[in-house]
Structure formats: structure tokens, C-alpha cells
Amino acid sequence: MSVSCGLEWVVCLGCTRWAWKRLTYIGAYDSETWPPAEPADFEAIPRICRVILAIYEEDLSNPKFAPPERGYADVDPAGVVKRATYADVGTACPPYIVYVDHLRKEVILAIRGLNLVRNADYKVLMDNKLGMQMFDGGYVHHGLLKAAQFILERETDTLRELLEKSGPDYKLIFAGHSLGSGIAALVTVLVVNNRKMFGNIPRSQIRCYALAPARCMSLNLAVKYADVINSVVLQDDFLPRTPTPLEYIFGSIFCLPCLLFIMCLRDTFKQDRRKFKDPRRLYAPGRMYHIVERKFCRCGRFPPEVRTAIPVEGRFEHIVLSCSTTSDHALAWIERESEKALELMREKEKPTTPPVQQKMERLQSFEEEHKDALQRAKTLDVPHAVDLSEVEIQEEGANSTPPSDTHSETTSEAKSAGRTSWDELMDKLFTRDKGGKLVVKKDIKERDIVIE
């Protein structure tokens, strides 16, 4: 009797401890070790939010949804080159605009978010299964990739012409919110891998801003493209934290709290190391910017602060049981809080008398941080993780030192992951006769000569 009572007490204490940790878990814990963002790097976020908000307006000269105190001051109606509506895109993707900002020398393609009353948007989100679509040595969301390909087929010529007319100093910007953020991220991956179709634009002049991003690519791709893709998450937003297939979520929309609770139970008994070693698991893309404005056991919103990193061992893996998980997903809230955070960062940068305790400066640049993240992914044996030599960070033609013999041995393994190397192809096709000459093998199979 005493043994059974003891076991019951152990189970009760364990469940109580788990419930306490889950109920007291807040979104700020996900980025508590990240360094603060710099205003120069975060400056574009509020402005990009207003460009995406402009998609919802029928007439930018007389906006209906703009904040009365600010309006769309950063969006010039004359700069809108093309506007695609639901009638233009059908069921393939959400509406979008092509906008040229001559003041900041940017060509922007912005995609709106999920329309809750439109079935076609749900079909795009739910057109995916675990491990369904492999791309660029990793896995991506199938439906979002199809939507990205549809947009590029329509707008490649337009974007190339705008870049040619505007000049070599103009940047190519892709942006989106919610559903549109996943599409924008995959459009960016396609453009980076096909830059010849866009006038050989340098990789350093391509940027993507994914606001409240959907999980759309595997961990190796999320780290690989962290130099061009930037994801912005507001506090407790549920979508970047949702690895569960989206068809389950929208199928259980009327019992979402129950589903979130079940997901929390499942995450409790699954180790984080097993999560990121699953090559099919999708993540929020690129470099992460986390806007934090609420604290534990505090009521209301506090002055927001922005933290940034290229996380490898965890990208918002835990669902937050909060009443703000859906409101933090709203684009209007992200725009407002990012604007406040940017103003606070600028005020802190104003020249004042030096404090007694000096501010610790960032120890490494974004380029060095990206290199460290790639190396970290390789060290942790993340599936399909690429070595630094495979990722083009600088422009083509930049001076680079040839790799050493020991380094080339390790990089050859990464290059052979998922594709056939030249030496392997030669071994499959040819053999040597007694005289040492190369002779074509007679039993060549078709699958032996496929190069991905």
C-alpha cells in the first residue's frame, strides 16, 4: 500500500512540475541568450511591414487601413509597378505587388498573408506531407514551393527589366507575411540559385524579410541562407513554433487549445537532439529577429527589444500557452512594435556621456556568425548540412585561398551528400583494362549516370 501511494505521489509531482514549466513558459525564453539587434540591421523591418500592408489597399492615395498618425508615408503610389489580385493569381498563390523604392534603391516583391475566408490559401498551406519535397539538398514545403515557382514564372521578366533600368546599385527585396512569408523565402532561394536570370545580381544585393514566418525549409537550408533571409517573430506567435503538419491545425481549428496541449505533451517526451536530426523537419528560415515585449509574471506590454541570432540547436521549438499567440501573428502589431523597438534602439545610440560600465560590443560580424552557424550545423551532424566551401557568401570572382588537402577531404563528403561527384561518376562509367586505358563499362544502368 505504501509503495503504491509513493508511486502516485511521484506521478503527481512529475505532472505538477511539467504543468508548471509549461504554463510559466513565455516566448522571451526562446531568445534569452541572443545578443541585441543593431538599428542599422533592423531599420528595414517597419518599412517592409508597411509595403505589405499596402497590398490590402485598393487605392493607396486614399488608404482605409493605414494608421491615421502615419499612413503609408514610406510607400509612394507612383512606385507600384504591378499589382496582382485574386482574379490574376487564381488559386495558385496570394495577391502581391511589385514596388520600386527609388529613394532607397530597392525593387520589392511583397506577398500578403493568409486570407481566413479563402479556401485556396488553405489548400496551399496543406499541400504538403513530411518529406514530400526535396530541394537544394534539403526539404521544403511542397505547396509553398509551387506558389513560389508560379510567381517567378510570372514576374522574372518584370524584375529583370526593373533591375536593368534602375541600375547596378539597386537591391532585390522579397517580403511576405504568414503564408506569404514562406512563399517569399522560397522565391529567394530560387532566385539565389538562378541569379543569371536576373542580370547576374550579386548575392549580397538579394534580401528576404519573412514576417511571422511559416516553417518552410529544413534546418540545413535555414542556416545556409541565413545571410539573405531574415525572419521576424513577435513574442509568442504560434506559426513559427508549429512543426505539426498544418492540415492537422486547420482541421482542428475549433479545438486549437486542445491541439496545442497535445503538442506540448508530445514535445515533452521527445528530445531536442532527435528533432533537429530529422532531415524532413521544417523550420522558420534564415536569421531570426525576435521582438520581446512581455515578461514573466508581468501584466501588459513593455518597451520592446529585439534579439537576433542564427540558431542551430533550436528555432522556436516550444509552443507557448498564451492568450497572445494569435494576436502576435497580426501584421499590424508587428509593424507597430517593430517601429517602437527601432525608435528605442536609435535613442540608445545617441551620443551621451559614457557609462561607468561600458557596453559589450558584438564580438563578430554577421558574416562570421553565419560561418560559425554553418560549421555548428556540420559539427552537430545535422542531415544534409553543407560545409562553408559549398555556400557562396561573397560575390563570384572574389579572391579566395585554395583549400588544403585535409580540408578538401572533409568538404568532399558534404558535396557528395545527395548528389554524384565527378570521381564517383567516372568510377561508375569507366574501368581500366590491362594496359591502363579507360574502357566504358558494359553493365551501366541508367540510374548510375544521373547527376542531381
Summary of the structure (lengths in Angstrom):
residues: 452
radius of gyration: 24.3
end to end distance: 65.0
largest distance: 84.8
contacts: 1347
relative contact order: 0.11
helix: 45%
strand: 14%
